[in-house]
Amino acid sequence: MAEAVRLGEAARGRSAPNPNVGCVIVSGKGEIVGRGSTAAGGRPHAEAVALAQAGSKARGSTVYATLEPCAHESPRGPACSDLLVEARPSRVVIALKDPDPRVLGRGIQKLREADIDVKMGVGRKAARESLSGWLTRLELGRPRITLKLALSIDGKIALPSGESKWITGEDARKHVHLERAHSDMILVGRGTYQADAPRLDVRLPGLEDWSPRRALLTRGDAVAGWEILSNPADVYRLHDVNDLLVEGGSATATAFLEADLVDRILIYRAPIIVGEGKSSFGYVGLDAIADAHGLWRPSDGRRLGVDRLEVYERVRGA
């Protein structure tokens, strides 16, 4: 299952509007005979890719999938549960039940009705994290939104002049490019666009073709090659985006935080002190310190060269 999660994670940022699923097929002899992940644009599905690779060796095998195989008809291809029934594995191990109402247990039911053993919940936590963008879109009707900030020790994003290149070092910047590769869309504000003319592409060897769509938060004129969001609430119309990365400046970050639309914050903190400079956020609707507690939880932290990555997740209702 760990390998299936890895395959699914590698497809994150390219599979939308479908989930980034991973699948591994292990023969009765214990050999991996098929690997698959959701293809760019959502088809073919991971199970279809893995089954095509395994061929007749799928019979009597164990199939590991990060998400319940689909069970609904689609003009884009057959249901994965039907493909599995036809391939006749002896067992299917599934990390997560599919919450899509078109599936929601029907794929599992089809497999069990065909006398295929089904085991649930293996690797659930890792699979849920990898699929969190798509799951957020199903649950909240919008992409999972990650806010990225490069800060000094004292929480500044730039000098008073606006200069911010480069606050962080090369290792941190490489990590940002990996986050970009795992996003369907990157958004900045009009101010950042005008000041920096950012390319927002992926500049990592072998991942150059993974550059996501670009969006501007602005009420101004359209810009060729960029999609326009006039306000943060427009994220609810992004039905083909699972993961949105916000890289804008203070005004854009503040707008998304004030609207409570940020699910994850990435802080790349450099070991420098700026002193007087531009702050990371403005007013976010907070009038009492007590109201700030319990909203965010640290979920990761690590060294990136000379810099430090801090990851925070928004605490929401169950």
LOLUM-362769 format. One record per residue: x, y, z of N, C-alpha, C in turn. Coordinates in steps of 0.02 Angstrom, whole numbers, plus 50000, padded with zeros to 5 digits. Example, Ala and Ser with C-alpha at 12.3 -4.5 7.8 and 13.67 -1.06 7.14 Angstrom:
<tivos>
506604971650390506154977550390506604983550390506424988850354506844994750357506455000250394
</tivos>
This chain:
<tivos>
500414994050000500005000050000500435006350000501005006050033501455011850033501665013649962501795008549921501975009849852501375012649813500775010349828500175013049795500085020349813500195022049877500145029049898500665033349862501275030749856501795034449821501605035749749501325030749716501105031649647500545036849641500075036549688499535041449688499785048449701500265049149747500545055649762500905058649702501225054349663501575056649603501095059549551500455057549555499955059949507499595066149532499725068249594499375074049622499575080349583499075084249564499195090149524499075089049450498945082849430498825081349359498185077449346497885074549398497315070049388496645073549389496605079749412495965083249418495595083349351494935082649353494495082849412494425076249450494785071149429494755064749463495255064349521495165059549565495645058749620496305055749595496845057349630497515054849613497625048149649497385042849618497405036149648498035032449627498275028149671498815023549655498595016449663498875011949623498675004849625499285000449613499344995049651499884990149644499574983249643499804978949598499554972049593500124967249609500014962749657500514957949679500274950949663500674947249626500474940449605500464935749665500184929849654500174924749706500864922649730501374924049689502074922449706502404928149744502034933449756502314939049793502694944049751502614943849686502964948449641502484954049618502734960149616502344965649589502304964849513501694964149488501604963049416501244968849383501014973649422500664979449393500704985349439500844991149410500834997449446500445002449405500065006849439499695011849402499525017849444499455023549413499195029549445498725033049397498285037049423497805040549380498185044849330497995044249267498345047849214498145055249213498535059349179498395066449173497695067449145497315071949176496625073149155496125068249183496355063249220495895058749255495775052049225496005050749164495915044249132496535042349095496705035749091496365030249126496495030349201496065026949238496135026449310496725021949328496945022649391497525018949414497445011349407496845008849425496735001649421496764999149349496505003149303496515001149232497235000749207497655005649228498355005649207498714999549235498614998149299498954992549331498724985849302498074985149290497814978949262498074977749191498134983049152498394982349084499124979949086499494982449135500184980349143500244973049167499794971149212499824964349240499574959049192499084960749151498814955949104498524949949140498664943949116498394937749145498664936349215499224939549233499514938449299499084941449355498584945449336498134948249387497684942949418497574937449382497144932149409497454929149472497074928949526497314926149589497774930749628497844936849605498314941549637497974945249695498374949549727498114954349776498214961249747497674965049746497684971849718497654976849776498114981649776498124986949826497924993549793497404996749818497175003049789497065008149844497255014349832497195019549884496475021949892496045020449843495345022549845494905016949817494315016349844493835011449819493755011949743493805006449707493725006549634493035009249614493035013349562492405016449541491915011249517491265012849522490745008149504490235011049456490315017449437489825020749395490035020649321489545020649277489685020749206489935027649185490385027849137490655034149112490815033449039490685038648999490875038348928491635038248918492015039748971492735040048967493075033248980492685028249000492995021749011492585017449057492715010949059492335006349101492475007449175492015005249217492105005749290492665001049312493085003449357493664999449380493434993149417492874993649453492634987649488492444982249439492174984049380492014979049329492654976149299493164980349289493794977749263494114972849312494054974249376494334969849426493964963149429493304963549425492904957349425493104953049365493214956149308493414952449248494114949549256494564953049290495254950849298495334945249349494854944649395494824939249445495424939049494495604944549526496084943949582495744940349639496144937649685495854934249742495674939149798496024944849800495914949649854496054956749830495654961449856495764968549843495814972149910496374975549921496494979349982496404986649967495964990050004495774996949989495915001350050496235007050038496385011550093495765015550115495405018450066494845022950082494225021050043493655021350076493015020850040492905027350001492645026749941492535032649899491905036449923491975042849945491395046649968490965049449912491185048749850490785051049793490125047249793489555050749794488905047249798488785042549739489145043349684489065038749628489395031949642489825031749692490175025549710489965023349781490255026449832490065025749902489875018549922490335013949913490225007049933490005002449877489795005149821489555000849767490124996949735490725000049732491294996349705491474990449748491474991549813491614986149861491084980649855490464982649850489914977849844489994973449782490164976549726490264972749664490804967449671491354969349704491904964649713491694958849757491364960349812491164955149858490634950549827490194953349787489694949149753490014944449703490614946149680490984941849634491454937149672491364936649739491764932149781492504934149783492634940649777493304943249786493354946049856493854943849893493944946049962494154953449962493844957350004493994964550009494204966250080494774969550087495004971850152495064979450150494784982750201494744990050203495214993050255495434999250242495755003350293496505002850297496824998650258497554998150260497855004550229498285007950266498595014150241498125019950235497585019850276497065024950269497325032050279497735033150331497965039850347498385042850291498865038850266499295041250212498905042550148498425038150133498025039050073497585045250078497295046350137496875052250146497275058650137497885058750162498305064750154498465065850080498635060550045498795061249974498195063449933497605061149951496985062649914496625068749943496935072449988496585077650025496305083249981496635084649925496375089749880495695087749851495675081749824495045079249795494515078349848494705075849907494225074949961493945081549985494375086749988494135093350008493635095949958493755094849894493295097249842492615093849849492615087349865491985083849876491625086249939492015087349993491715089050057491515096350062491925100850034491805108050043491615111649979491635108249922491435111349859491955116049830492575115249852493125119549827493775115749834494315118149802494955114749809495235115249881495695110749897496095111849957496575117549942496595122449987496975128549975497575128750021498165129149991498785129650029499065136650019499235139950074499545146550072500295145850085500695148250039501425147850045501705154750062502145154950112502465161250132503205160050144503625164650120504335164750136504445170550183504675169050244504715174050297505415174350328505555180150356506145180850399505975178250469506475178150513506345176150582505805180450613505815186950597505335191550627504705192350586504565187550542503915187250508503815192150452504345194650422504285199450366504355195750300503985198250250504015195250184504435199350135504615205450155505005209850110505265215850149505745219150120505985225550146505445230950136505505236750167505015242050156504945243950082505495243050045505475244649973505085239549932504945233749963504605228349928505075222949905505725223949911506205218849890506135212549932506075206749898506005200449934506405194749902506805196249853507165191049815507895191149834508165185749866507805179949889507835179749965507265178949998507265178150071507545171250089507325166150055507535159250071508065156850023508375151250042508915148450002508675143549949509155140549915509005136249858508605130049877508755126849934508395120849953507655122249965507505127849998506815129750010506455131249944506805134449897506495136149833506345129749793506795124749798506665118449765506035115149793505955115549859505355112649889504725116149865504755122649857504185126449830504005123849761504515122549720504375120049652504055113149654504235109049703503915102549710503185103449730503045108249774502345109749792501955112249731502285116149690501955118449628501775112449583502245107749578502125101949535501525097849559501375098149624500815094449653500185098649659500165104349625499585108749625499285109049556498625109749553498285110549488498305117749465498345122349514498325129449498498715133349550499055138749529499395143349574499085150149566498975153549623498665160149621499095165349655499135171249625499445177049656498985183049648499125188349684498745194449677499015198949622498625203949604498825208549550499475212149569499555213949632500165217449653500785213249642500755206849661501325202449650501465201549576500935200949537501015200249464501365206249434501165212249455501455218249426502165219449451502295217749514502955219149543503485214049521503285207649516503775202349504503725198849437503155199849401503045196149338503215188849346502915185349396503115178349410502915173549355503345168649342503175163449292502745158049323502845156749387502465151649424502515144749391503085143349361503175136749329503575132249376503665126049353504055121149392504735120549360505255122149398505925122049371506345116749408506105110549403506455104749430506595099949373507185096949370507345092249315506835086649310506565085949250506075080649237505355082549251505255088249284504575090349301504365096749266504745098849217504595105149183503895105249152503655099449131502995099149099502425098949150502595099249215502085098849267501855105749290502045110949255501855117749276501095118449275500805120749331500075121149337499785127349304499125127649303498775133549279498925139449325498875145549298499015151549336498385155749344498315158749403497715162749416497915169249451497525174549437497615181049469497005182649512497135185049572496595187749614496565195249599496075197349561496035204349540495335205949515495155212249522494545214849491494705218749428495335218349407495555221949348495445217949285495785220149233495715217149167496025210149164495775206249117496055199549107496765200049080497155194849093497845194449070497915188049031498195188448972498275182548930498675177048966498415170948965498755165348996498605164549071498195169049098498015168749169497265168449177497035164549226496325164349244496205169449299495615172349300495455177849345494965175649399495145176949462494675176349518494585183449545493965185749547493855192649569493845193249645493725187649679493765187649752493885180449775494095179449837494255172649860493675167649852493055169949860492485165449855492415162249786492755165049736492725162049669493035155149667493395153049720493675146249720493125141049716492515142849735491955138049733491735136449662491975140049614491815138349544492375134549509492905132949547493465129149518493335121649525492865119249485492655112249491493155107249463493665109649427494165105149399494855106349431494855108949492495475110149529495425106649596495885102149610495905098749675496355102449724496935104649702497415108049746497585114849718497465120049758497625126949739498165129549785498705132049756499265134849793499245142449787499185145949844499165153249845499865155749862500165159549815500835162149825500845169749826500265172849831500235180049828500545183549887500535190249886500825194149939500365194749999500495199750041500125200650104499385201550093499195205650044498485207150033498105200850012498405196849969498075190649947498035185650004498585184850041498585180250098498055182350149498015188750162497535191250211496825190050187496695191150123496015190150096495785182950104496225178150091496035171150097495955169050170496385171650213496325169950284495705173050315495555179150297494965182450324494325178850303494335175950242493755172150217493755164950243494255163150284494335156450311494335151150256494735152450205494775147950148495455144550142495875145250193496535142050192496505135650233496715130150203496715123650237497415121750263497915124750234498605122750249499065128750237499535129750283500025135150276500725132250274501105134150224501815132350220502225138650233502605138550287503045144150302503765142050293504105145250246504815144150235505175149850272505465148250329505745153550372506505153750365506755159450345507465160450335507785163150400508405161350413508755163650473509025170750464508575175450450508765182450442508265186750480508475192550500508045197450532508005203650487507405205550468507305211150423507195217750461506865217050519506695223150555506095226550523506155232950510505605236450477505525233550407504915231750391504785228750326504055227150318503885223450266503195221750251502985215550290502435216050326502185210450365501835205350320501785199250346501495193850306500745194650299500395197050351499675197550350499445204450374498845206250352498505211950381497965209550429497435213350436496885211550482496505205550454496435200250495496095194150472495455192850511495175198150542494545197450577494605195450649495205195750677495325193650746495325199650792494915199350845494875204950893495095202850963495205196350975495425193951040495905188151031496475188251067496975182951061496665176151076496195175851123495885169451141495545166151081495295170251035494945167550977495425164550926496075165850933496565163150885496775156050901496695154050964496935147450984496475141850959496775136150943496385130350923496195130150850496395135150811496195135350741496705131750696497335131350718497855128450677498255123450718498485118250684498915113350718499535112250675500125111850706500725110250668500705103050644500855101850581500825095050553501495092650527501975097250518502625095150493503125100750507503755099050508504285103850517504945100550501505365103950462506005100950443506485106350420507125104550419507635108950392507665108250317507735113850283507845114050211508465118250199509045115050202509655118850199509725123350260509815129750249509885134450305509195136650331508665135150294507995137450311507605132150349507025133950372506595129550410505895129650379505615123650366504925123150342504475121750401503935125650407503415124650457502755123550420502405118150435501765116650403501215116650455500675120250440500105120650486499465118850448499035115050482498395112950453497825116350490497325118450453496735121550483496325116250519496135117550580495715112950619494995114550603494645109750574493945110750556493525105350591492865106350590492415101650621492465094850590492305089650629492335082750605491825081650550
</tivos>
